[in-house]
Amino acid sequence: MTIAVLPEVYRKLIAPHLPDWIEPRFWENGEELIALASEAEIGWFDMFDKTDALVALERAEKLKWLNSQFAGVDWMPLDALAARGVRLTNGSGLNANAVAEFAVMTMLAEARGYADLIRAHDRKEWAAWPSAMRELKGSRALIMGYGEIGSTIGRILEGLQVEVTPMRRSARDGALGPDEWRDRLGDFDWVVLAMPGTPETAGMIGAAELAAMKREAVLVNYARADIIDQRALAEALHGGRLGGAILDLTDPEPLPSDHFLWDCPNIRITMHKAGLPTPQIREATAQRFLANCRAWKDGAPLTAEVDLALGY
C-alpha cells in the first residue's frame, strides 16, 4: 500500500474513487498535517498560510510525489525537493477561467467607474457622474505571460474588441519577447501581469517601466506581488504619472491597515480573491489528481508536472 496524506476538504470528491493501492490519511489542520507528514509517499499539503505546510515538507522524508492545487509553487523548497527526487504537480490551468473572469471584471469596473456606484449605493445616495466613463473596445492591452491564465484573459478581452499583444519567453505569433516589451510599454492602455513568479520576474516592473507607460494606463497584477516595486508604484500613482493599478497580489498579505498602498489614488486592491476555488475548480482539481494517481502508478507522464529547475 502507498500512503497518501491528503486534505480533508477534498475527501468527498476523491475518497470514493481512489485506487485500491492507495491508503489515504486525511488532514484537516496544520497540526494534523505535520503529524501525518512523515508517513506520506504521496502528499497534498496545500494551506493558505504556508508555515505548517513547510514544516510538513521537511518531515516528509518518504515523499515521492507532491501534488498542489496552487499554480504558483515558488513558496516551496524546490531545490530541496529536486535533491530528494520528489516529483511535483501543480494546479496550472485549473483556475485559469476563474482568474480571467475576475481580471476582466475588475478591468471593466475600472473603465466604467463602478466603484463610485457601489460607494454611492452604500451611502444610499443617487450617484452623480462616475469618475471614469470609457469602453474597453478599441483599447490596447499588453498581457505579460501568456500561459493558461494570460491566454484566457486575452481571449475574453479580444471578445470585447480589445487589441491584445502577448509577451512570452519566445517572440512568436505576434508576441513580444523578453527583450522587446520595455520599448513598447507606451503603446498600451492596460498592462496585465499573468506570468509565473521566478527569480527573473522579481522587480520586473520598477520606476523605469512605470515611467515608460502611458499616463492613462492601468497596471493590472494577477501574477506575483514581487514583480512590482510597490514603492515605485505608489510614487507613480501619487504623482499622477499612471492612470491606475489593480492589484490582486500585495506584499505583505494581508496588508496592514496603515500600509502605504491603501492610500494611493486610483488603486484597487482585490485581496488575492481572483483564484479562490469555485465548485468547478474543486471538481477539476480532484479529477486531475485521480488521473495523475493512475499515471504515477503506471509510470506515465503526470499532468502539470513542474520543472523544479524553472519553477513552473
N, C-alpha and C positions, 0 to 999 in steps of 0.2 A: 504494500500500500504506500501511496505517496501522500504525505501530509500537506494540506493546503490551508494556510491561515488567511481567512477571508473576512470582509466587512459584513457585519450583521445586516446593514441596510440593504444588501443585495441577496440576502438568504432566500427570500421568496422567489426571486427571479432565477436563481441559479441552482439552489439545492436540489430541486426535483429532477434536474437534467444533468447533474454531474455524472461522469463515467464511474463505473464501479471500482476503478483502481485508485480513485482519489478519496482520501479520508479528510473531510472538511473540519476545520476548527474555526468557529466564528467569533469575532471580537466586536465589542460594542463601544469601547472607550480606550483611551490610551493605556491605562493600567492593564487591561486585559490583553491588548495587543503586545505590550512589552513582555508579559508573562508567557505568551504563546510563541513569540518570535523565534526562539531557539529551536523549535521543532519544525519550522517551515522549510519545505523544499520548494513549494510554490507559495509566493507571498503576494498580498494585495494590501498595502499599508497606507492607503491614502487618508490624510487628515488635512483639514484646512490650516490648523496650527501644526506645523511640521515638527515640533520639538520631540514629541513621543515617537513619531514615525522614524525620526533619525536615530533615536536610541534603539528602536526595534531593529533597524537595519544593521546596526553594529552587532547586535546579539544574534542575528540570523545567520549563523555560521554554516548551516546546511543548505542555505538558499541556492537554488539553481535557476529559478525564473521568477522575476518580479514583474507584476502587472500593475499598471496605473491607469486610472480613468482620466488623469490630467494630461493635456498635450504638452505642457511645459514641465520638463524634468530637471531644470537647472538647479533645483533645491536639493537634489540627490547627490551623494558622493560618487559621481560617475567613474572617476579613476579607480576608486576602491572596488566598485562593482566589477569593472573590467579586470582588475588584478585577481579577483576571486573567481572569474569565469561566469559571473551571473549574467543571464540574458534579461533584457528589459524591453517590455512592450508598453506603449503609452496610448493615450486617447486621441491621437491625431485624427482629425476629421469628424469625430463623434459629435462635437458641439459646434461644428462649423456653421450650420444653418442658424442655430440659436444666437450665436455671437454676431453673425452677419445681419440678421434681422434687427438685433439690438443696436448695432452700429449704425445702420441706415436710419433706424427710428430716431436716434439722437441727432444725426445729421439733418434730418427733416425738421425736427423740433428746433434746432439751432437756426435753420434757414428761415423759419416762419415765426420765430419769437414765441414758441409755445410756452416757455417757462413763464412769460408775463401773464398768459391767460390762467395758468394754474395758480399763480400768486394772487391774481385778482379774484379768482373763484374762492380761494381760502379766506380772503377778506370780505367776501360777499359783495364785491363791487363789480359793476359792469365795466369791462376792460376798455381802455382807450386804445389808440393805435398801437399795435405791438412794436417792440423795439427793432424787429427785423421782419422784412417782407420781401423775400426773394424765393425763386424756384430753384430746385436742383437742375432742372432741364437747362441744358446749354452750358453748365459749369464743367470744370475740368478737375479730375481727381488723379493724384499720384498715389498708388497703393504699393507700399513698400513691404515686400514679402507676398508672394503670390502662390502660397500653398493652398490648403483646403479652405481656410478662413478667408484669406485675401481674395482668392478667386471667386468665392461665393459672394463676398461683398461686391466685387467687380461686376458679376452678372446681374445682381439686383440693381446696382447703380446704372448699368447700361440700359436696363428696362425703364429707368426713369430719365433716359436720354442724357446721361452724364457721359462725357468723353473720358474714358478710363485709360490710364497709362500704368502698366505694372512696372515694378522694379524687382528684379530677381538676380540670383547669382550669375546666371548666364543670360546675356542680352540676345533674345531671340523672339520672333513673332511680335515685334514692335515693343518689346520690353526694354527698359533701361538696365544697364549693367551696373555693378558696384562702383565703377569709376565714372559713371555718366550722370547720375541723378542730381548731384550737387549743383551742376551747372544749369540744370533745368528747373530748380525749385521755384523760381519766379514765374513759371508758366501756369501754376496750379492754384485753384481756389480751395482745394481740400488736399491735405497731406495725411494719408491714413497709414498708420503703422500696424502691421499684421505679421511681422516676422518672428521667428523663434528667438528666444534670448540666448545669446552666446557671448563669450568674451569679446568678440569682434563687434557686436552691436552695442555694447555698453558705451554710453556717452555719444552715440552717433548723431543725435540732434542737440547741438550746443548753440552758443551765441552766434557763431558764424552762419550756421544753417538757418537759424531763425531770422537773422537779418536778411538772408537771401530770399525769403518768402515774400509774397505779396503782403502789403499791409492789411488787406481784407481777408487774407487766407485764414483757414481754421485748421489747426493741428488736431488730429484725432488718433488717440492711442488705445489700441486693443492688443498690444504686444506685451512689452515688459516695461516696468517703471523706469529701470535704469538706462533705457535707451535715450531718455530725455534728461538734459541738465535742468532740473526743476528751478534752480535759482535763475538761470538764464531765461527760462520761460516766463517766470514771474516778472522779471525786469522788462521783457518784451511786451507783455500784456499791460503792465502799469505805464510803460512809455508809449502806448498806442501804436507799437510797431507790428502788431499782429492782431488779426481780427478776432480770434478767439481760440479756445482749446477745449477739447472734450477728452477727459482722462478717465478711463475705467481702471487704470493701474496707478498707484502712487507709492511713494516710499517716504515714511512707513505706511503700513496698513494695520489697523485703521488710522486715519490722520487724527492727531490730537486737535482739540477744538481751537487751540491757539496757533496752529500751523499756518505758515505764510501763504500756502496755496489757497486756503479758503477765502482770503481777502483779495485775490486777483480779480480784476474786472473781466467780464466775458469768458468766464471759465465754467465748465460743467463737470462735476466730479460724480461719477456714477458708481463708485464704491465697489468695484470688482464684482458687479452683478450680471455682466453680459453672459457668462458661461455657466450660470447656475443650472444644475441638471434638471431638465424637464422630464416628464414621463417618457417622452420619445427617446431622449438621450439615455436614460437609465436602461430602457429595453435594449437599445442598440449596444450599449456597453456590456450588458450581460451576454448578449448573443455573440459579440466578438470574443469575450473571454472563453465562452464554452467552445467556440470554434477553434480558438488557439490551444485549448486543452487537448483537443484531438490532434491538432497539428504537432504540438510538442511531443506527445506520446509517439507519433508516427515518424518523428524526425523531419517533418516538413517545415517549410518557411513559416514564420509567425507573422501575422498581420500586424503592421505598425511596430515592427521591431526597431528600437533606437540604435543608431550608430553611436556607441559610447564615446568615441573619439570626437565626433562632431557635436554631440549633444542633442540630436533630434533625428 
